[in-house]
Amino acid sequence: MKGGMQGMMKQVQKMQEEMQRVQNELGSKTVSEEAGGGMIKAVANGNKEIVSVSIDQQVINPDEKEILEDLVVAAVNKALQSAAKMAEEEMTKVTKGMLPPGLNIPGL
């Protein structure tokens, strides 16, 4: 049984190392989302951080400030959701086959 436990511990350690590598790589991977028919664009990285926001000049109207704010929020939320999905997919690739079916670990 000791060999089995030792083998399992090595597998867990390998998975942890691979998860750390993927988390480090996620910082350099980005997703881009739009709102307002592409007039507002938000880019987020795999760490769920907004990297940039661009606003088409046509949308900048002081009389419609609230609309612009809503579009920015929509684009940012879409980008963050896409970044979270990308991160989840990348982490799933690492843990696939290593965790028993049905075992749900938060953050994976």
N, C-alpha and C positions, 0 to 999 in steps of 0.2 A: 504493500500500500504506500510505503514511503516514496518509491519511485514514481508512482502515479501522482502523488501530491506534489512532489518536486517538479514533475513535468508540467502539471497544471500551473504551478507558481511561475515557471519560466514562460508559459504561454500568456499568463496575465501580465507579466512584466513586459513581454514583447508587445502586447496590445497597448499597454500604457505608453510605451515609447513611441509606437506608431500614432497613437492619438495625439501625443504632444507634437510630433512632427506635422501632422495635419493641421493642428491648431496654429502652429507657427506659419504654415503656408496660407492659411485662410486670410491672414492680414494682407496678403498681396493679391488675393483674388477679389474681383469686384463684380457687381451687378448694377445695371442701370435701369431705371424705371422713369416713366413719363406721366404727366397729367396735362389736361387742357389740350389734348391733341398734339402733344409733343412740345408745347410751348414752355413747359417747366420740366426740367430733367434733374433727377437726383441719382447720385452714385454712392453706393455703400460697399464696404469691404466685408469679408467673411467674419470679421470680429463684430459685425453689426454696428459699425461706425459710419456716419455720413462722411464721405470723402470730398464730394463737391455737389453744388447745386447751380444749375444754369437757368437763366430766365430770359426768354425771348423779349427783345426790346418792345415788340408790339403789345405785350401784356402789361407793361409798366404805365399805369394811368393812376394818378393820385386820387381820382374820383372813384376808383374801383379797388381800393386798397384791400378790402375784405375778400374780394374774389381772388386776388393774387395770393393773399395769405392762405386761403383755403386750398388753392392749387398747389402751393408749396408743401403744405401739410400732407396732401394726398400723395404727391410724388415721393416725399420722404418716407411716408408709411409704407408705400408699395416697395420702395427700395429696401427698407429694413425687413419686410416680410420675405422678400426674395433672398436677401442675405441670410436670414435665418434658415430658409429652406435649403440653400446651397450648403450651409455649414452642417445641417442635419444629414444631408445626402453624403457629404464627404466623410463624416464620422461613421455613418452606417456602413460605408465601404470598409472601414477599418474593423468594425466589430462584427461584421457579417460572418457567420459560421463559428464565431468564438464564444458567443453567448447562447445559452439554451433558449429555445423559442418561448416567448411569453415573458421572459425576464425583462422588465422595463427599468432601466437605470436613468434617473433624471439627468438631463444634459446630453444624453446620447440620442 
